[in-house]
Amino acid sequence: MKTELFNDLVESMQQMVAIEKGTLSVPAENIHRHRLPDVKSMREASGLKQNEFADVVGVSASLLQSWEQHRRIPSGSSLKLLMMIERDPAVIDALRTL
């Protein structure tokens, strides 16, 4: 590894530690946020009850409720499926037939 690249990596790690400790602030333009689907509004728009929507998505009703109340964040394949439903609500109809 080139010395310059190694030094850049070390500096990045030191900055990360300083940010975690609160001794270095991050410029706002360097923070990337990804919007999460609004599960509750998606479910309500579909006209399904929590247990029905949970069944369609393939999760428990309690997990769906946690997503709606922002106690947990959808991840992995569940997040991808929710993003697909958000983009094209007709996906729900296809899933209901499975």
Beta strands, then each sheet from edge to edge (+ up, - down):
end
